[in-house]
Amino acid sequence: MKYGIITHYDVHNHGALLQLNGLKQILKFYGIDASALQFEKNYDFLGLEMKAKYEISIKSVGIYLKYLADRGLSCFWYNFNKKKTLDAFKQQEKLVGGYYTECGELDGVVVGSDEVFALHTGPTPAFFGHALPSKKVFSYGGCFGPTTIDEVDKKHCRAFVASGLCNMVGLGMRDMNSFTIAEELTGKKATLVCDPVILYGYEKEIAGKVRPMVEKYMIVYAYDQRMNAPEEVDAIKEYARNHGLKVVSPGFFHKWVDKNVNCDPIELLNWFQHAECVVTDTFHGCVMSIITGREMAVKLRDNANKLYNLMIEYEITDRVLGDSMQLENVFTKKVNWAATNKQVKARRASSLEYLKQMIAL
């Protein structure tokens, strides 16, 4: 059988590629050859100026010059090499297939995982199942991200979103906000499923890998433009100094850390599994901490819809960092790994059951 996957295949983000590869590997176990389908994204809600950022042309030159001025040459060069590393990983793992209108009729199309239903950039038809090349389209791990039901209405997208979701044979959603929106818009029963990174686990890929750094270290995993506020930087540096740790940033660039690491997604997991602890403000930073058994401290931002829901599901809400960045308070309390791993096991089982039901249709 051959499936297509509709997700964010073209972003330079380790978490996005780990979830895509994780879903591909799970489907492969069931005899399905799957890869991401290429399609055009809609950026209408960003306005003309920001659309130029994603539509490379003479209009986008000013945006990239501003990026260079704001973040510096080191950050620019790091991300240039990061793109090459992630593109090589996509090619090596054969993650991306053909354009969705040119691949012929498929046995199925999976929409997800990741923020495929978020509307902050624009209404992309493929994300909502419109005109995809299969009679069987379902969501696995679809997420609305920061989009709320009120925002769906404010953007006049209720009919567009609802019609697409209604035509899917299954609605596997990654978080409660997305679950609730899907059920309200369609009147159909949705299923809560775990992220493909948790579902797949990556145990065999990272088993036995050697420690990537001799010195003890802690990880900061946050987008380049975040975790740079003076009070955040000072708190992390103080904790590292007090505990004899180096501060390492694998996957993103922060000029204030001891070491920025350019690595592929599997190497990133190896950095996680040997870290003393992790400070993150991202969904997949938290997910990777869970599957590698790392003590984590989590800063909530505008992604609280999905991130705090994840923390509730896996019983790690005591890992939230407040405004005062009291890392000692968070890390003194240890994760109840028995409770967390019990949730991992249960959610893997229910998610696999949903996926098997979809495949059998």
C-alpha positions as CSV (number, residue, x, y, z in Angstrom):
1,M,0.0,0.0,0.0
2,K,1.1,3.6,-0.6
3,Y,0.1,6.5,1.5
4,G,0.8,10.2,1.4
5,I,1.4,12.4,4.5
6,I,0.3,16.0,4.7
7,T,2.4,17.9,7.2
8,H,5.1,20.6,7.5
9,Y,7.7,18.8,5.5
10,D,9.5,22.0,4.4
11,V,10.3,23.7,7.7
12,H,13.9,23.6,9.1
13,N,12.8,22.2,12.4
14,H,14.0,18.9,14.0
15,G,10.7,18.2,15.8
16,A,8.8,18.5,12.5
17,L,11.1,15.9,10.8
18,L,11.1,13.6,13.8
19,Q,7.3,13.4,13.9
20,L,7.2,12.9,10.1
21,N,9.8,10.2,10.2
22,G,8.2,8.6,13.2
23,L,4.8,8.3,11.4
24,K,6.5,7.0,8.3
25,Q,8.3,4.3,10.3
26,I,5.1,3.2,12.1
27,L,3.2,3.0,8.8
28,K,6.1,1.0,7.3
29,F,5.7,-1.6,10.1
30,Y,2.1,-2.1,8.8
31,G,3.4,-2.6,5.2
32,I,2.7,0.9,4.0
33,D,5.1,2.9,2.0
34,A,4.5,6.5,3.0
35,S,6.1,9.9,2.3
36,A,5.1,13.5,2.7
37,L,3.3,15.0,-0.3
38,Q,4.5,18.4,-1.6
39,F,1.9,21.2,-1.9
40,E,1.7,25.0,-1.8
41,K,1.0,26.7,1.5
42,N,-1.3,29.7,1.9
43,Y,0.1,32.8,3.6
44,D,-2.7,35.2,3.0
45,F,-3.3,36.0,6.7
46,L,0.3,37.3,7.1
47,G,-0.3,40.2,4.8
48,L,1.7,41.1,1.7
49,E,4.9,42.1,3.4
50,M,5.3,38.9,5.4
51,K,4.2,36.7,2.5
52,A,7.4,37.8,0.7
53,K,9.4,36.0,3.4
54,Y,8.0,32.7,2.2
55,E,7.8,33.4,-1.5
56,I,11.5,33.9,-2.4
57,S,11.8,36.7,-4.8
58,I,13.3,40.2,-5.1
59,K,10.6,41.3,-2.6
60,S,12.1,39.1,0.1
61,V,15.6,40.5,0.0
62,G,14.8,43.3,2.5
63,I,13.3,40.8,5.0
64,Y,16.5,38.6,4.9
65,L,18.7,41.6,5.2
66,K,16.8,42.6,8.3
67,Y,17.1,39.1,9.6
68,L,20.9,39.3,9.1
69,A,21.1,42.7,10.9
70,D,18.9,41.6,13.8
71,R,20.5,38.2,14.5
72,G,24.0,38.5,13.2
73,L,26.2,36.6,10.8
74,S,26.9,33.7,13.2
75,C,23.2,32.9,13.5
76,F,22.7,33.3,9.8
77,W,25.6,30.9,9.1
78,Y,24.4,28.4,11.7
79,N,20.9,28.3,10.1
80,F,22.4,28.0,6.6
81,N,24.3,24.9,7.7
82,K,21.3,23.6,9.7
83,K,19.2,23.7,6.5
84,K,21.8,21.6,4.7
85,T,21.9,19.1,7.5
86,L,18.1,18.7,7.7
87,D,17.7,18.6,3.9
88,A,20.3,15.8,3.8
89,F,18.3,13.9,6.5
90,K,15.1,14.2,4.6
91,Q,16.8,12.9,1.5
92,Q,18.5,10.1,3.4
93,E,15.3,8.9,5.0
94,K,13.2,9.5,1.8
95,L,10.7,11.6,3.8
96,V,9.4,13.7,0.9
97,G,7.6,12.4,-2.2
98,G,6.1,14.1,-5.2
99,Y,3.6,16.9,-5.7
100,Y,0.2,16.0,-4.4
101,T,-1.6,16.5,-7.8
102,E,1.0,14.4,-9.7
103,C,1.3,11.3,-7.5
104,G,-1.7,9.3,-8.8
105,E,-4.4,7.7,-6.7
106,L,-3.1,6.6,-3.2
107,D,-4.4,4.0,-0.8
108,G,-4.7,6.7,1.9
109,V,-3.6,10.1,3.0
110,V,-2.8,11.0,6.6
111,V,-3.1,14.7,7.6
112,G,-0.7,15.3,10.4
113,S,1.0,15.4,12.7
114,D,1.9,18.9,13.9
115,E,0.1,22.2,13.6
116,V,-1.6,21.4,10.3
117,F,-4.9,23.0,11.3
118,A,-3.4,26.3,12.6
119,L,-4.8,29.3,10.7
120,H,-2.4,32.0,11.7
121,T,-0.6,32.0,8.2
122,G,-3.6,31.3,6.0
123,P,-6.2,28.6,4.9
124,T,-4.2,25.9,3.1
125,P,-6.7,23.5,1.4
126,A,-4.4,20.4,1.6
127,F,-4.2,20.7,5.4
128,F,-7.9,20.3,5.7
129,G,-8.1,17.4,3.3
130,H,-9.4,19.2,0.3
131,A,-8.7,17.7,-3.2
132,L,-6.2,15.1,-1.9
133,P,-5.6,12.1,-4.1
134,S,-7.3,9.3,-2.1
135,K,-10.8,8.2,-1.1
136,K,-9.4,7.6,2.4
137,V,-8.2,10.7,4.2
138,F,-7.8,10.8,7.9
139,S,-6.0,12.9,10.5
140,Y,-3.3,11.6,12.8
141,G,-2.0,14.0,15.4
142,G,-3.5,17.0,13.7
143,C,-3.2,20.2,15.8
144,F,-4.8,23.7,15.7
145,G,-1.9,25.1,17.6
146,P,-2.8,28.6,18.9
147,T,-6.0,28.7,16.8
148,T,-9.2,28.7,18.8
149,I,-12.8,28.2,17.7
150,D,-13.3,31.9,18.0
151,E,-10.4,32.6,15.7
152,V,-11.8,30.1,13.1
153,D,-15.0,32.2,13.1
154,K,-13.2,35.6,13.1
155,K,-11.2,34.5,10.0
156,H,-14.5,33.4,8.3
157,C,-13.1,29.9,8.0
158,R,-15.8,27.8,9.7
159,A,-17.3,26.3,6.5
160,F,-13.9,25.8,4.9
161,V,-12.5,24.0,8.0
162,A,-15.6,22.1,8.8
163,S,-16.2,20.7,5.3
164,G,-12.7,19.4,5.1
165,L,-12.8,17.7,8.5
166,C,-16.2,16.3,7.9
167,N,-15.0,14.5,4.8
168,M,-12.2,12.8,6.7
169,V,-12.8,9.2,7.8
170,G,-11.1,9.7,11.1
171,L,-10.1,12.6,13.3
172,G,-7.1,11.8,15.4
173,M,-6.1,15.0,17.3
174,R,-3.0,15.7,19.2
175,D,-4.4,17.9,22.0
176,M,-7.6,18.7,23.8
177,N,-8.0,22.1,22.2
178,S,-7.9,20.5,18.7
179,F,-10.1,17.6,19.8
180,T,-12.7,20.1,21.1
181,I,-12.6,22.2,17.9
182,A,-12.9,19.2,15.6
183,E,-15.9,17.8,17.5
184,E,-17.7,21.1,17.6
185,L,-17.2,21.9,13.9
186,T,-18.1,18.4,12.6
187,G,-20.4,16.9,15.1
188,K,-18.3,13.7,14.7
189,K,-16.4,11.8,17.4
190,A,-12.6,12.7,17.5
191,T,-9.9,10.6,19.0
192,L,-7.0,11.9,21.2
193,V,-3.7,10.4,19.9
194,C,-0.1,11.0,20.9
195,D,2.5,12.7,18.9
196,P,4.3,10.3,16.4
197,V,7.6,11.0,18.2
198,I,6.2,9.5,21.4
199,L,4.3,6.8,19.4
200,Y,7.5,5.6,17.6
201,G,9.9,6.3,20.5
202,Y,13.2,6.1,18.6
203,E,14.6,3.5,21.0
204,K,16.5,1.5,18.5
205,E,18.0,4.6,16.7
206,I,19.6,6.0,19.9
207,A,20.4,2.8,21.8
208,G,24.1,2.5,22.5
209,K,25.0,5.8,21.0
210,V,28.1,7.3,22.6
211,R,28.1,10.4,24.8
212,P,28.5,13.4,22.4
213,M,30.5,15.5,24.9
214,V,32.9,14.6,27.7
215,E,31.8,17.4,30.1
216,K,28.5,17.3,31.8
217,Y,25.9,19.6,30.2
218,M,22.4,20.9,30.2
219,I,20.4,21.6,27.1
220,V,18.5,24.8,26.1
221,Y,16.0,23.9,23.4
222,A,14.2,27.0,22.2
223,Y,13.8,28.9,18.9
224,D,16.6,31.3,18.0
225,Q,14.6,34.4,18.9
226,R,13.4,33.0,22.3
227,M,15.0,32.2,25.7
228,N,17.2,35.3,25.2
229,A,15.6,37.6,27.8
230,P,18.2,38.8,30.4
231,E,16.4,37.2,33.3
232,E,16.1,33.9,31.4
233,V,19.8,33.8,30.4
234,D,21.0,34.8,33.9
235,A,18.9,32.1,35.6
236,I,20.1,29.4,33.2
237,K,23.8,30.4,33.5
238,E,23.6,30.6,37.3
239,Y,22.1,27.1,37.5
240,A,24.7,25.7,35.1
241,R,27.5,27.4,37.1
242,N,26.2,26.1,40.4
243,H,26.0,22.6,39.1
244,G,29.2,22.5,37.1
245,L,27.4,22.2,33.7
246,K,28.0,23.5,30.2
247,V,25.1,25.0,28.5
248,V,24.5,23.5,25.0
249,S,21.9,24.4,22.4
250,P,21.5,21.7,19.8
251,G,19.1,22.6,16.9
252,F,18.9,26.3,17.5
253,F,21.3,29.2,17.8
254,H,21.9,31.2,21.0
255,K,25.0,33.4,21.1
256,W,25.1,33.3,24.9
257,V,25.4,29.5,25.4
258,D,28.7,27.6,25.7
259,K,28.1,25.5,22.6
260,N,25.7,25.6,19.6
261,V,25.4,22.3,17.9
262,N,24.4,21.6,14.3
263,C,23.1,18.1,14.2
264,D,20.5,15.9,12.4
265,P,17.3,14.8,14.3
266,I,18.7,11.4,15.5
267,E,21.9,13.1,16.7
268,L,19.7,15.6,18.5
269,L,18.0,12.8,20.4
270,N,21.4,11.5,21.4
271,W,22.3,15.0,22.8
272,F,19.0,14.8,24.8
273,Q,19.6,11.3,26.2
274,H,23.0,12.2,27.7
275,A,22.0,15.7,29.1
276,E,21.8,16.3,32.8
277,C,18.6,18.3,32.3
278,V,16.7,20.3,29.7
279,V,15.2,23.8,29.7
280,T,12.7,24.2,26.8
281,D,9.7,26.2,25.7
282,T,8.7,24.0,22.8
283,F,6.3,21.1,22.4
284,H,8.9,18.7,20.9
285,G,11.5,19.8,23.4
286,C,9.2,18.5,26.0
287,V,8.4,15.4,24.0
288,M,12.1,14.6,23.4
289,S,12.7,15.0,27.2
290,I,9.9,12.5,27.9
291,I,11.1,9.8,25.5
292,T,14.8,10.1,26.6
293,G,13.9,10.3,30.3
294,R,15.4,13.7,31.0
295,E,14.5,16.1,33.8
296,M,13.0,19.1,32.2
297,A,11.9,22.7,33.1
298,V,9.3,24.1,30.7
299,K,8.6,27.8,30.0
300,L,5.0,28.3,28.7
301,R,4.5,31.0,26.1
302,D,1.9,31.5,23.4
303,N,2.0,27.7,22.8
304,A,0.3,26.9,26.1
305,N,-2.7,25.5,24.3
306,K,-0.8,22.4,23.1
307,L,2.2,22.4,25.5
308,Y,0.4,22.6,28.8
309,N,-2.1,20.0,27.6
310,L,0.9,17.7,26.9
311,M,2.2,18.3,30.4
312,I,-1.2,17.4,31.9
313,E,-1.4,14.2,29.8
314,Y,2.0,13.0,31.0
315,E,1.7,14.2,34.6
316,I,4.6,16.7,34.5
317,T,2.8,20.0,35.2
318,D,5.2,20.6,38.1
319,R,7.9,21.2,35.6
320,V,6.5,24.6,34.6
321,L,8.9,27.5,35.0
322,G,7.3,30.7,36.3
323,D,8.2,34.3,35.5
324,S,10.9,34.2,38.1
325,M,12.8,31.3,36.4
326,Q,13.3,29.3,39.6
327,L,15.3,26.5,38.1
328,E,16.4,25.1,41.4
329,N,12.8,24.8,42.6
330,V,11.8,22.8,39.4
331,F,14.9,20.5,39.2
332,T,14.9,19.8,42.9
333,K,11.6,18.0,42.4
334,K,12.1,14.9,40.2
335,V,9.8,13.7,37.5
336,N,7.6,10.8,38.6
337,W,8.8,8.6,35.8
338,A,6.6,5.7,36.8
339,A,3.5,7.8,36.3
340,T,4.8,9.4,33.1
341,N,5.9,6.2,31.5
342,K,2.6,4.6,32.4
343,Q,0.8,7.4,30.4
344,V,3.3,6.9,27.5
345,K,2.5,3.2,27.4
346,A,-1.3,3.7,27.6
347,R,-1.3,6.5,25.0
348,R,0.8,4.5,22.6
349,A,-1.6,1.6,22.9
350,S,-4.7,3.7,22.2
351,S,-3.1,5.6,19.4
352,L,-1.9,2.5,17.7
353,E,-5.4,1.1,18.0
354,Y,-6.8,4.2,16.2
355,L,-4.2,4.0,13.5
356,K,-4.9,0.3,12.9
357,Q,-8.6,1.0,12.6
358,M,-7.9,3.7,10.0
359,I,-5.6,1.4,8.0
360,A,-8.2,-1.4,8.0
361,L,-10.9,0.9,6.5
